[in-house]
Amino acid sequence: IKDDQGGRFNLELIPAAARYSKLRIARTLAFLFKRGLSYIVPYLEGDNNQYHLQENGALWQMSPFIPGIPLDRERYLYEGWRAVPLAHFLIDLRRASEGIPYFSLEETFSLKSYILTLVCRMESHAPSMLPRLRRTLAFLEQEFWDVHDRLPIAFCHGDYHPLNIVWGRREIRAVIDWEFAGPKPEIYDLANMVGCLGVEHPSSLKGDLVINLIGRLKAASLYAEISWDSFTAFIVALRFAWLSEWLRKDDREMVGLELDYMDLLIQNRELLERNWEACSRRVAD
């Protein structure tokens, strides 16, 4: 919508059941913005510091509209310059979110529990797909289950990928869609970003964007060694969240793509990790 001065805004209708979660997100963004995180767009406050306006029985919230430059869906996967603002956001988010008051460690998202619950549901509703997952589940049981509960926790965006970013010419103008924000294993956002780049085209996993991003974050010492050691396994595990989405939408083509992608990551794990280690070391130097 526009105001009388030509300013543009996003106006959102808030379902009553989502009022608490939306309010927590609004307060979280305000907290991070006051801490100096410049990549976000806080919601506007109304009277009495309220973020939600009630009108005709409905709840509304509003934020400034931020224009951006659309991604070239073929080229951006390999554009190494994007690694600089992507890494800076993750580094700045860690600093700004220290002591964030709206979440507790008791709410930490367990990817392991999520996957095991999804598999149980698939046994009832999609048993024909389980044979395709045997290799992946065996890999996670061997490489990930034991380490999962020992991974350091940090506040994460929760859905950090290129399409949830408003891009400027050479910078991030805003990071949007904070619906899944909260305490998670610290490497969650990076694993989601790299996994999303790779699913667009696997060759991007060896491209400048991924290499530069990993190299800059290693140089910044943002993550503990145990997080890096489980990085590839975490990417594989996190694809189950996307698999769940495609199952919910009954998108069989995307379900098949996710299953193939997880197989590809497992089969090429050692090659990918050697390449990331060697190339990212050069970036850090």
C-alpha positions in Angstrom: 0.0 0.0 0.0 1.0 3.7 -0.4 0.6 6.6 2.0 -0.2 10.2 1.0 3.5 11.0 0.5 4.0 8.0 -1.8 5.7 5.8 0.8 5.1 2.1 0.2 4.4 -0.5 2.9 3.6 -4.2 3.3 0.3 -4.7 5.1 -0.3 -8.1 6.5 -3.4 -9.8 7.8 -2.6 -11.7 11.0 -4.6 -14.9 11.8 -5.7 -14.8 15.4 -4.0 -18.1 16.2 -0.7 -16.6 15.0 -0.9 -13.4 17.1 1.6 -14.5 19.8 4.2 -15.8 17.3 3.9 -12.8 15.1 4.2 -10.5 18.1 7.4 -12.3 19.2 8.9 -11.9 15.7 8.1 -8.2 15.7 9.7 -7.7 19.1 12.7 -9.8 18.1 13.3 -7.7 14.9 13.0 -4.5 17.0 15.5 -5.9 19.5 18.0 -6.8 16.7 17.6 -3.5 14.9 18.3 -1.6 18.1 21.4 -3.8 18.5 22.7 -2.5 15.2 21.6 -5.3 12.8 21.0 -3.2 9.8 19.8 -5.9 7.4 16.3 -6.1 8.8 13.1 -4.1 8.5 11.3 -3.8 11.8 7.5 -3.7 11.9 5.9 -0.3 12.6 4.7 0.4 16.1 1.3 2.0 16.6 -0.2 3.5 19.8 1.0 2.2 23.1 3.9 0.4 21.4 1.6 -2.1 19.8 2.6 -3.8 16.6 -0.9 -5.1 15.7 -3.9 -3.0 14.8 -7.4 -4.5 15.3 -9.9 -3.4 12.7 -13.3 -5.0 12.0 -12.4 -8.1 14.0 -9.1 -8.6 12.1 -5.5 -8.0 13.1 -3.0 -6.2 10.9 0.7 -5.4 11.0 2.8 -3.2 8.7 6.4 -2.7 7.6 8.1 -0.5 5.1 8.4 -1.9 1.6 12.0 -2.4 0.5 12.6 -2.6 -3.2 15.3 -4.9 -4.5 17.0 -6.3 -7.6 15.7 -9.7 -8.7 18.2 -12.6 -8.7 19.4 -13.9 -12.0 18.4 -17.5 -11.2 21.2 -19.0 -13.3 24.1 -16.6 -12.5 23.7 -15.8 -8.9 24.7 -19.3 -7.8 28.3 -18.7 -8.9 28.6 -14.9 -8.0 31.4 -14.9 -5.4 30.8 -11.3 -4.3 27.5 -12.3 -2.6 29.5 -14.3 -0.1 30.7 -11.1 1.6 27.3 -9.7 2.6 26.0 -13.2 3.3 28.8 -13.9 5.7 28.6 -10.4 7.3 24.9 -11.0 8.1 25.6 -14.2 9.9 28.5 -12.7 11.9 26.5 -9.6 12.8 23.4 -11.7 13.7 25.4 -13.7 16.2 26.7 -10.5 17.9 23.3 -8.7 17.9 21.3 -11.7 19.2 23.4 -12.3 22.4 21.1 -12.3 25.3 17.9 -12.0 23.1 15.0 -12.1 25.6 12.2 -13.7 23.7 13.6 -17.3 23.4 14.9 -19.9 25.8 17.2 -22.8 25.2 14.3 -25.1 26.1 12.8 -24.1 22.7 15.9 -25.2 20.7 14.8 -26.9 17.5 15.9 -30.6 17.4 16.5 -31.6 13.8 17.0 -35.2 14.8 13.6 -35.4 16.5 12.0 -33.6 13.5 13.4 -36.2 11.1 12.5 -39.2 13.2 8.9 -37.9 13.6 8.6 -37.3 9.9 9.8 -40.8 9.1 7.2 -42.2 11.5 4.5 -40.3 9.6 5.8 -41.5 6.3 5.5 -45.1 7.5 1.8 -44.5 7.7 1.2 -42.0 4.8 4.0 -42.6 2.3 5.5 -46.0 2.9 6.5 -46.5 -0.7 9.1 -43.7 -0.3 10.9 -45.2 2.7 13.2 -47.6 0.7 14.6 -44.5 -1.0 15.5 -43.1 2.4 17.3 -46.2 3.8 20.8 -45.0 2.7 20.2 -41.5 4.0 18.9 -42.7 7.3 21.8 -45.1 7.7 24.2 -42.3 6.9 22.6 -40.0 9.5 22.6 -42.7 12.1 26.3 -43.3 11.6 27.5 -39.7 11.1 25.0 -37.4 12.8 22.7 -38.7 15.5 25.3 -38.9 18.2 26.9 -35.5 17.5 23.6 -33.7 17.0 22.9 -33.1 20.7 26.4 -31.8 21.3 26.3 -29.1 18.7 26.6 -25.5 20.0 23.4 -23.5 20.0 22.8 -20.0 18.7 20.0 -17.8 17.7 19.4 -18.4 13.9 17.2 -16.9 11.2 15.9 -20.3 10.5 15.2 -20.0 6.8 18.3 -18.2 5.4 18.5 -18.6 1.7 18.9 -16.3 -1.3 15.2 -15.8 -2.0 14.6 -14.6 1.5 16.9 -11.7 0.9 16.2 -8.4 -0.7 19.3 -7.7 -2.8 20.7 -4.3 -3.8 23.4 -3.8 -6.5 26.2 -5.3 -4.4 24.7 -5.6 -1.0 21.9 -7.0 1.1 19.1 -4.5 1.6 17.0 -6.7 3.9 16.7 -10.2 5.2 13.0 -11.2 5.4 10.7 -14.1 6.5 11.8 -14.7 10.1 8.9 -17.1 10.8 11.4 -19.9 11.8 13.8 -17.9 13.9 14.9 -19.2 17.2 17.7 -21.1 19.0 19.1 -23.9 16.8 22.5 -25.6 16.2 24.8 -22.7 15.3 25.6 -23.8 11.8 21.9 -24.2 10.9 21.7 -21.0 8.7 24.8 -21.7 6.8 23.8 -25.3 6.1 20.4 -24.1 4.9 22.0 -21.5 2.6 24.5 -23.9 1.0 21.9 -26.7 0.7 19.6 -24.3 -1.1 22.3 -23.2 -3.5 23.2 -26.8 -4.2 19.7 -28.0 -4.9 19.3 -25.2 -7.5 22.3 -26.8 -9.3 24.9 -29.2 -7.7 27.8 -27.6 -9.6 27.3 -24.4 -7.4 28.6 -26.5 -4.4 32.1 -26.0 -6.0 31.4 -22.5 -7.2 32.8 -19.2 -5.9 29.8 -18.2 -3.9 29.8 -21.4 -1.7 33.6 -21.5 -1.5 33.9 -17.8 -0.5 31.1 -18.0 2.0 32.6 -21.0 3.8 36.1 -19.5 3.7 35.0 -16.2 5.2 33.1 -17.8 8.0 36.0 -20.1 8.8 38.3 -17.1 8.9 35.9 -15.4 11.3 35.9 -18.4 13.7 32.1 -18.1 13.9 31.5 -21.8 14.4 33.1 -24.5 16.6 35.1 -27.3 15.1 32.4 -29.8 16.0 29.9 -27.8 13.9 32.3 -27.8 10.9 32.9 -31.5 11.3 29.2 -32.2 10.9 28.5 -29.6 8.2 27.8 -31.9 5.3 25.7 -34.3 7.4 23.8 -31.3 8.7 23.0 -30.2 5.1 21.7 -33.7 4.4 19.6 -33.7 7.5 18.2 -30.3 6.9 16.8 -31.3 3.5 14.2 -33.3 5.4 12.5 -30.0 6.2 12.1 -29.3 2.5 11.1 -33.0 1.9 8.3 -32.5 4.4 7.1 -29.4 2.5 7.0 -31.2 -0.8 5.2 -34.2 0.8 2.6 -31.8 2.3 2.0 -30.3 -1.1 2.1 -33.8 -2.8 4.7 -32.5 -5.2 6.1 -35.8 -6.3 8.6 -34.3 -8.7 10.2 -32.2 -5.9 10.1 -35.1 -3.5 12.1 -37.1 -6.1 14.6 -34.2 -6.5 15.2 -34.0 -2.8 15.8 -37.7 -2.5 18.2 -37.6 -5.4 20.0 -34.6 -3.9 20.5 -36.2 -0.5 22.0 -39.3 -2.3 24.3 -37.0 -4.3 25.5 -35.2 -1.1 26.2 -38.5 0.6 28.0 -40.1 -2.3 30.2 -37.0 -2.9 30.7 -36.0 0.7 34.5 -36.6 0.9 35.1 -34.9 -2.5 33.0 -31.9 -1.4 34.7 -31.6 2.0 38.2 -31.8 0.5 37.3 -29.1 -2.1 35.7 -26.8 0.6 38.7 -27.2 2.9 41.3 -26.5 0.2 39.6 -23.7 -1.5 38.3 -22.0 1.7 41.8 -22.0 3.1 42.9 -19.9 0.2 40.0 -17.5 0.7 40.9 -17.2 4.4 44.6 -16.5 3.5 
